[in-house]
């Protein structure tokens, strides 16, 4: 009797597209997040610093607007 070998279509071809959810949420996902954090650590720190600088600048502008508003309201009376 001759045996038949079943081969999945596309077997042996490079994998493109999505990674199975069991791998993406498990060891592979953790490894990718770890590599990203190591490689992009400086970029994240710069982004956080830039974001905080923007917050501080926005607060300065808000104080300036309040000062101008109080001067205008005071001069209107």
ABEGO torsion letter per residue (X at the ends): XBBBBBBBBGBGBBBBEBBBAAAAABAAAAAAAAAAAAAAAAAAAAAAAAAAAAAAAAAAAAAAAAAAAAAAAAAAX
